[in-house]
């Protein structure tokens, strides 16, 4: 067995194995997780070995010797374990990956039942099971123990905790009165949960301390400004990674030419952290101080007409530079993107001659027009181009059709493909019709399944899912049950193996198939089924009825049942939601991970928590507010003033992610005024922290905001602004929105704007330099009139000409 290596993953001679040998095999199979594909077969083999390994022995006796196959134990098997057995096997259980939520909840409860008191030592042993510790248990821990948790190796699992659990830990640290040291000890992504309110109260931050922390944009805006006032070496702030999120246009404008050029590489190294607005500001700064040495990709962040400044001799650097970035995040306006791609085509002369050209294009390959894909790529370059196209996240329908036709021309119909060809073209199988894929499903079902398992970034087309479904059903050895449920005679119900293989293609099951599923199959696969995005409402209703059949009425369901449901919970009506035991905020947090609740369902969940927990609105802690998630949108607006300011102020950013009604957001905005003062006093970090809460501003308050604050609205807040309020923004404010916020303006909002406002909106989308205007962008001149030429000898800004169409025509004629 030890000499088999990865071949152990395909071992199939199980008839004569005894329990000891099965346990050794399971241990050897840990390495099977490194295999690409074949995971369905590996899981099936592990399940069979698990049954053999536990023969004639209790699970309590064998738990520590089952290796990572323990993830195949059902919740009923886990519930049968004694706390002592879990405690004895914790070194194995804590290192296993792939636990389901319900399993983590059960095992954590068993382990902590044996430990009685939650200490740092106990928690440090839990590893992957840490997420099963309740929010209330974290809050009951000694603060010194919690500090040790933040500093120790177990902190790597903090990202697995729910937002409610993370907020529970933070609130405990703050409650202990040692916030400064506690906050400094928080590492990684967990630091993003620290509120702006708490940051503003804490001294002692420096760029070194912040290097290993992930910052939210509101945190970065505040901390960069704070540290800029105290540091003697501002270049250290730019090299501190996440702090670049907090660099504003004002900071960039204030940089000397020498400093900017010397440290631009720091921005480029952290390009993925920059917002489109920051990139736009960097582009303008570079254009003004040293346009001849400007990285060509920055031209895409300027108004489209500046692309004309790229001469033919600079096409290769332009393509290389632009190809290293993702165009979709750099250019948000579709019209402007068309202009950029037109320049790309001009540089390419509408054709790709060789592999070298493909290489220099980089990510631009994903934006090639269908016509070039179809006719412009030479045979010599096609193989390299095809390899690049497989990594494109979202080709448009015309591009997909062009790739498909090209493949059919090269390889012929799929029915004639070999296994090797099918495997090579795996990522492109989604481009073919159901009829074309039927032969693949028949000849090479395993290859089709492997392709399906790797296509997870976007929901595959329905035809592709049906082909995957057909291949699994045709190869399944499942026969109708000899003792079927009433109405299920002759129905070949889904097996656990089928469901594991199908993944998203489980959405193709007929209602009667789901209804006739065996109870043991449902128990083993409920979390997989709850993760399927493509289930229809009737399918979810059928699965909910299956849950009631297996677990009894919702009033009997425990936390691990609710946690395992996923999207199936969306089928629960108001009456059924009221039956659930929602006394724990962790149970509620599992429900609020779903975002498709109706207002009445959300109201039932919120009221159910208040009733079952015995809390009133004024009793809610910060972690309760976080755990309630979108159900907070169902709160009666007369009760929002009852929320304690001390709890609200530390979770403003979380509440600011909710897409509540205008009336609810307006009430939260009033509450935010108590924390951050009158809206006229708000700064860019505050506006960023507020998120959608800022959409609760009145017309008068919105008009009074400084135009320089407009880019610091979150795009979600722009979308939430009512149409009749958004139209009250001045043309100057709209022009200052920045590319990202301008792209967030809805069609309904756009329809209410005047021609002058629409022109300003287009300027914002295009990346025009609005801070050079004194009045509305359509009619004003530049604010700086001391020189008609830029430091690099450029003529007057093109933005000046944009104000008058006649001048534009004259300029074009003279040019």
N, C-alpha and C positions, 0 to 999 in steps of 0.2 A: 504493500500500500504506500509506503513512504517513497518508493521509487516511481510511482505513477505520475507524480507532479500534477499538472492541470488535467491530465487524463482522468483523475479521480472524479472530476465533475460529470463524467459520462458513464460512470460505473453503473451497470444494470443487472448484475448477477446477485440478486438479493435473497434468493430462496433459502440458502443454507447459512445466512449470517446469524450470529448470536448477538446479544445486547452489547457485549464488550467490544466486538469488532465494529458494530454499527456506531458506537460512540467514538471510536478511533477514526472511522471514516468521516464522521461529522466534523471532527476537529480538523482533519485534512482539507475539508471542503471550504474552510474559511477563505482560502485563496481564490475560490470560484467567483467572488465578487469582482475580480479583475477582468473577467471575460466580457467581451462585447457581444451582446445578444445572448441567446441560450438561457437567459435567466428564468424563463418559465419552466424549462426542463430541470434546471438546478433546484428551483423551489419545490417542484414535484418530487424529486429524488430526496431532498432533505426531509420532506414530510413523511415519506415512506420509511426512511432511516430512523426518523424520530419515533415512529410507532414501534419499530423493532427495538430501539434503544431503551424504551420504557416498559418493555414486556416483563412481566413477573416482578416488577419493582414499582414502588410508589414514586410519584413525581417528586416528592420531597427528598427522596434518596438520590435521585439522578440529576437534579436540577443543575448542579455545578459542572456536570460532565457532558452537557448537551451542546456546548459551543454556541455559535450564533444561530443555530437552528431553533433556539428557544423563542425566536420571534414568530415561529409557526404555531405556538401554543395559543389556543382559543382563550377568551376571557374567562370562560367557565373553568378551564384547567388552571388558569392563574389564580382564580378565586379559591381554588381548593388547596392552594399552597399554605403552609404555616408560616407565620412571621419568622420563626427560627430558620426555616429552610431558605427563605429569601435573604436573611442576614448572612447565612453561611455562604451563599453563592454570589454575594454582592460584587465581588471582584470580577466575576465573569459577566454578570448582568450589566454592570456599569459601563463596560467597554463595547457592548454589542450595539451596532447601528441598525437602523431600520425598524425600530419599535413603532407601533401604532400608538395614537394618543391614548386610547382606552387601556392598552397594556401598561403604558407608563404610569397612568393614574393608579391602577390596581397594585402594581409592584411597589411604587413609592409608598402607598398607604400601608402595605404589608411591612416594608422595611421600617417605616417610622413608628408603626405600632410596636415593634420590638424595641426601638430605641427610646421611646417615651418622651425624651427631651431633645429638641432640635438644637444641636451645637455645631460649631465649625467642623469638628472631626466627623460627625455624622454626615453632614452635607458634603464634605470633601470626598466621601466614599461613593457618592451616588452617580457621578459621571453623567451618562446619557439619560439617567432617570430623574435628573434635577427638575425637569419641567413638570413633574408630577407633584411637587411640593405646592401646597395651596398658598394663595396670597396671604391669607390670615396667618399661616404658619411662619412665613417669612417675617411678617410684622411682629410676631411674638419672639423672634430671636434676639439675643443679646447684641447690642450694637457693635461691640468689639468683634464678635464672631462674624457679623456681616461684613465688617471691614476686612477681615482676613479672607472671606470668600471673594471679595473684589480683587484682592492682591494675589490670590493663589491660582493654581492651574485649573481649578473647577470653573473659574470665570469664563473660560472658553465656551461654556454651555449656557451662559447668560443670554446669548442671542436666541436660544430655543424657547425662552420664557415668553409668555404672552405680555402685551403691553400693561395689563393690569398687575401681573406679578412684578414686572420691572418697576412700575410706579410704587408698588407696595414696599419694595426694597429702598427706593429713593426716599419715600416719605418717612421711613423708619430712621434713615440717616439724618434727615433734616430734623425730625422730632427729637433726636438725641442731643441736638444743639452743637454738633461738631461738623457742621455742613462743609466747611472749607476743606478739611482734611479728607472727608468722605468723598467730595466731588473730585478732588485731585486724584484719588485712587481709582476712580472709574475709568476703564479703558475701552477702546474699540467703539463699536456701534452703540453700546449701552449709554455712552456719554450723551448721545443725541437726545435722550429722554430728560436731561437736566433742563429745567425751565429757564427762560430768560430772566424771570423774576429772581431766581436763586443765584444766577450768574452775576446779576447786577449788585448783589449784596456781598460778593466774595472778592477779597483782594488776593494777591499772591500768584496770579497766573503769569506765565511767561511762555515764549515760543517752544522752549525745550519740553515743558510739562505737557504741552498740547500736541506734540508730534505724534503720539500713538493713539490719539482720540479722533473719532469720527464726529464732525461738527454738522449741525443743521445750519441752514443759511442764516437764520436769525442770530444764532450763536456766533457764527463767524463774523457777521457784520458788526456785532457789538464788541467782540474780543479784538478784532483787527484795529478798530478805532481806539479802543482802550490802550492796547499795547503800543500803538503808533505814538501815543503821547508820552510814553515813558521810556521807550527803547532808544538807545544810542546807535543801534545798528538795524535800521529798517529792513535791510536786505535779509536779515534772519527771519523776518515774518513771511517773506515770500517763499523762502525755502522750507517753511514749516508745514508743507503739504496742504492740509484742509483749510488753513487760514486764508488761502487765496480766494476762497468762496466769499470772503468779506471785503475784498477790494472793490471800491466803488469807482464810478467814472471820475468823481472829484479827486480821488487819490491818484488815479492814472494821469489825469490832466496836470496835477501838481508835480509829478515826477520830472526831474530835469532830463534833458535829452540823453546825457551820458548815463545817468542811472537807469533810465528806461531801457536803453539798448543793451547795457551790461547785464541786466537781470530779466530780460524778456524770456530767456530760456526757462526760468522758473515757472512762468505762465505756461509755456509750451509743454513742460514736463507734466503739468497738472491740468492739461487741456480738458480732460473729461469732467473735471470738477467745476469748470466755468459755465456760467449761464450764457445764453445767446446774447444777452445785453452786455455782459462783460466782454465777450469776444468782439462785439460791435465797437465798444469803447477802445479796446486795444487796437483794432484796425484803424480807427480814426487817428489815434495817437501816432501810430507808425506812419500813416500816410502823411501826417503833418511834419514829422521830424526826420524821416529817412525813407522816403517812398522807394528809392532805387534799391534798397536792401530789404524791402518788406517781404516777409514770407508770402508767396503768391496766394496761399489758401485764404489769407485774411481778406483778400479782395472780394471774396464771396460774402463777407459780412457787411460790405459797403453797398450803397445803392448800385443797382445792376449796371448803370451806365459806366461805372468805373472799371468794369471788365474790359472795356475797350482799350485800357492802358496797358494790357498784356500784349506785347508784340509777338510775332511768330517765333522769334528767337528765344522767347521765354516760355514757350508752350510746355516743354518737357518739365522744367521745374514747377510750373503751375500744376500740371497733372499729378506729378509725384506728391507735391505738397497737399493738394486737395484730396488725393486718393488715400492719404494717411488718416483722414478724419471721416466721420460719418456725416454725409451731406444733410441727412434728415434732421440732425440736431444742430447743424450750423446754419441752415437756411430753412425757415419755417413757412414762408409764403410760397404758394405754388407758382405764382407768376414769376417771382424772382428766381425760383429754382429752375424754371424753364429757361430763363436768360442765362443762368450759369451753365446749364447743360448744352445750350446752344453754342456757348463759347468752347465747351469741351469738344463738341462735335467739330467745330471749326478747327480746333487744334489737331484733331484726329484726321481731318479731311474726310470725315464720314466713313472711315474704314480702319480696321485693325489688321496690320500686315503680318505681325510676327509675335512670338512669345514675349519679346522684350517690351513691346507696347502694352501687352496684357499686364506685365509685371509693374510697369510704371503707373498704370491706372489704379491699382489697389482697389479700394472700396467703390470707386466710381464705376466699376464694372456692373454693380447692382443697379445703376441708373441708366445703362445704355438703352436707347430707344429700340423698340421692337424691330424697326427697319434695319438697324445696324446688326442686331443679333441675327436676323434672318439672312441678310445679303452682304453685310459689311465685314464680317470676320472671315479671314482667309482660312483655308483648310489647315495651313501650317500653325495658325494661332488657336484653332478651335479647341483642341484637347486641353490646353492650358486655361483658356477662357471658361470651358465647362467646369474645370476643377474649381475655379474662382466663383462661378455662379452658384455652386452647391451651398456656399456659405452665406448667400444673400438672404436676409431675414424675411423680406416681404416684396417679392416681385409682383408687379401689377398684372392684370389679366392679359394685356397685349404682349407683355414680355414672356409670360408663361406659355402663351400660344406659340410664340416664335421659337422658344426653346424646344417645345414639343415637336413642332414641324421639323426642326433641324435634327432632332434625335431620330425621328421616323425616317428622314432622308438618309441618315448615316447607318442606322442599325436595322431598318425595316420594322415591320409590325411586331409588337411584343410576343405574339404567338411563336415567332421564329427565334427569339432570343435564347442564348445559352444561359446556364446558371451564373457563369462568370460575368457576362454582360449585365444580367439582372442585378447582380450584387453591386457592380460598379455604378449603375444608374439608380441605386436605391433612393437617394434624396429626391430624384426627379419623378418617381413613380406617382406622386400625387398629381402630376400634370395630365395623367391619362384618364380616359373614360372608364366606366365600369366594365363595358364590353371588352375594351382593350386589356384591362387588368384581369379579366376572368381566367385567361389562359395562364397568367403568372400565378394566380391564386391556386390553380389546379396543379401546375408543374412544380412550383417552388414556394409552397406555403411558408416555410421557415424563413426564407429570404424576405418575403413580404412582411412577415411579422417583425423581423429585425429592423426593416426600414420604418415600419410604423412606430416602433419603440423609440426611434431616434428623432422622429418628427414631433417635437413637443413644444416648440416655440409658438406656433399658431395652431388653431383648431384645423385639422385636416379637412379637405372637402368631403362632403357626404358620400360621393361615389367611391372615393378611396376607402372610407370607413366600411362601406358595404362590401367592398372586395375583401378587406381584411376579415370582416365578419364571416363572409362566405367560406373563406379558406379555413378558418378555425372550425366552423360548423361541419364542413365536409370531412375534415381530418379527425374530428372528435369521435371517440369510441363510446360516447354516452348513449345509453339505450333508455327508453321510457321505464320509469319506476314500476316495479311489480306491485307496489301498494300505493298508487297515486292518490293525491288529494282529490276531493270531489270536483269533477269538471276538468280534470287533468289527464284523463285516460288517453294514451297515445302521444302525449306531449313530451318531447325530449328537453326537459328543463335544463337551464344552465348548470354547469359543474364549476367547482372552484377553479379548476385548471383552465377552463374556457375563459372565465372572468379575468383571471390573472393575465392571460395572453392578450385579451382584447383591448385592455386599457380604455381609451376613449371610444373605441368601436363598440363598447358595451351599450352605447346609445342606440344600437340597431336592434336590440331585443324587442320582440313583440310583447304586448301587455300580458298575454296569456303565459308566455315563457317566464316572465318575472313573477307572475302570480303563482306559478306551479313550482317555483324554486324550492328545493328542500331546505328545511330549517338549518341544518348543519352548514349547508353551503352559504346561506345568508349570514350566519354568525361569523364564518371565516372570511367573508369578503365584503362585509358591510362598509368598511372604510374605503375600500377601492371603489365601490359603487357610489358612495357619497362624494367622491372626488370627480366623478364624470361630469363635465361641463355641458355636454350635449343632450342630457335627458330632458324630455318634454314634461310639461305639467302632469299629464296623465301617467307617465312612467314614474314620476316622483310620488304621485298619489298611490300607485300600486305598491311601490317599495315601502311607503309609510304603513300601508295596511299589512304588509309582510312583517314589519317591525312590531306592530301591535299583536300579530298572530304569534310571534316568537317570544316577545318580552311581556306580553299582557298590556293592559291599558297604560297610557303615559303616566298616570299617577304612581305606577310601580317602578318607573325607570330611574336608574341611578346616574350619577355624573358620567361614568364611563360609557353608558348607553348613549347619552345625549352627545357626548364628545365624538362618538364614532359615526354619527349620522351624516355629518357634512351637509350637502345640499338637500338631502332627503328631508331634513328638518323643515325646509321651506314649505312642505306640503301640510304641515300641521296647521289646523284652523285655530281660531281664537279660543274656542272651548278646550281644545286639546292642549294648547299652550298654557292655559290656566291650570290644567291638571299637573303640569310638571313641577317638581320640587326645585325652585329657583332660589333657594335660600343662600347659596354660595355664589359669589361674584365670578368665580372661575367657571361655573356651569353656564352662567349668562354669557361670559366671554366666548365660550365655544359657539354659542348661538350667534353672537354678533360678529363673528368672523364672516358670516354670510351677509351679502349686501343687497339682497333682492327682497327683503321683507316689505309687505304692504304696510301702510300707516296703521291699520288696525292690528296687524300682527305685532308690530313694534310696540304699540301701546300695551298690548297684552303682556309682552315680555317685561316691559318696564314696570307695569303695575304688579305683575307676578313676583318680581324681585322685591319690590317694596313690601308687599303683603307677606311673603314667605320669610323674609329676613327680619321683619319688624322695624325696618328703618323708615323714617320720614325723610323728605327731601333735605331738610336742614341737618340731618344726621350723616349724610353721605360724605365719605372720605374721598380723597383725590383718586385712589385706585378704584373706587366704585364708579366714579364718573368715567374713568378710562375704560373699565370693563363693560359699561353699559353701551359704549360705542354709539352706533347710529340710532339706537332706541331712544337716546336723549332727545332726538328730534321730535319724538312724540310727547314730550313733556308739555304740560299746560303752561302757557307763558306767564300766568300769574304766579307760578311756583318757582320760576327761575330766580327771582330776587331772594328766595329763601336759601339758595345754595351758599354755603359759607365762602366768603372771599378768600380766606386762608387756604381753602382746598381748591377753589377755582383757579387762582392765580398760578398754580404750579402745573396745571394741565391745559392751559390756554391753547398751546400748539396742537394738542390732541383733539380738543373740541373744534379747533380751526380746520380740521380735515373733514368735518361732517358737512354733508350737502342738505342742510335743513331748509325749512320754509323761510321766507323773508321775515315773517313776524318773529319767529324763534331767533333768527340771527340778529335781528334788531334788539331783542331783549338781552342776548349775550353781549352785544356791543355796549349796551348801557352798563353791564357788569364790568366789561373790560375798561371802561372809563374810570371806575373806582380804582383799578390796579395801575393803569398807565396814564391817567389824566385825560384832559379834554383832547379830542381828536386834533386840534390845532397844535398840540404839543407832541404828537406822535412822531417818532423817528423811523428810519428805515428798518432797524431791527424789530421794532414794535409792530410795524405794518406786516412784516414778513412772518412774525410769530403768530399774529392774529388769524392768518389764513382766511377762511370763508367768513369768519366773524366780521371782517372789515366790510363785507357786503351788506351789513346792517346799517351802514352810514346813511344819514338822511341826505336829501338833495343839497341843503345848505352846507352841511358838513363836508360833503364831497367837493363842492365848488371851492371851499376854503383851503383844501389841501394844496401844498406847494407842488408845482409840476415835477420837481426833482424827486418827489416821493413816488410818482406813478409807476416806475419800473419795479417797485418793491411790493406792490400788490402780488399775491400769488395768482397764477392763472385761474385757479379754481374760484377765487374770489371774484375775478372779473366776470366769469360765466354766471355767477350767482347774483350779480347786480341786476335788479329789475330793469326792464327796458326803459321805463319812464324816468328812472333815476340815472341810468348810464348816459342818456342823451343830454343830461344837464352838465356834463363835463365840457370844459372849454376846448376849443380847437388846440390850444397850446398844451393842455393836459393830455389830450388824446395823442398828440404827436410825441409826447414824452413817455408813452406807455412802454416803449421798448419792443423788440421783435416778438418775444415770447408772449407777453400780455396782449399785444395787438392780434396775434394769431388765435388767442383764446376768445376774442369777441364773437358772439353768436350771430347767426343770420337775423334773428329777431331784433337784437340790439342794433345791428348795422342798418336795418330798415328804418329806424327812427332817427338816424343822423342826418344832418344837413349836408349839402355838397361840400361846404368848407370843412366840416368835421370828417367827412369821408376822405377828403384829400389829406388831412392830417393823419388819419388812420393808415392810409397807404404809405405815407412817409415813415411812420413807425414800423410798418411791415418791411419796408425797403431798407431800413437801417440808416435813414438820414440823420445828420448831426443836428438835432433840434436845439441843443443848448446854445447854439450860436445865434438864436433868434430872440428879438426883443418882444415881439408880439406874436399874433397867430402866424403859424408857419407859412401860410399861403400869401401873406402880404408884407411880412416884415423883412428887414435887412439884417445882416450879421451884427452882433453886439460889439464885436471888436472891429473898430474902423481905423486903428492907428496904422495899419499896413494893408495894402491890397494884395500882398503876396505872402505865402506861407514860408516858414524857415527853409524849406527845400526849393523855394522858387516857383511854387505852383501858382497858377492864376487864381482869381477870385473863386470862392467855393461855388460849385455847381448848384448848391442849394439856393443861392441867391437868384439864379436864373429860373429855378423851378416856379417861383412865385408868379411869373408872368408868361403865359403861353406864347405871346408874340415875341418876347425876347428869346425864348427857346427856339422858335422857328428861325429868327434872325441869326442866332448863333450857329444853328445847323447849316444855314445857307453860307455863312462866312467860312465855316470850317470846310 
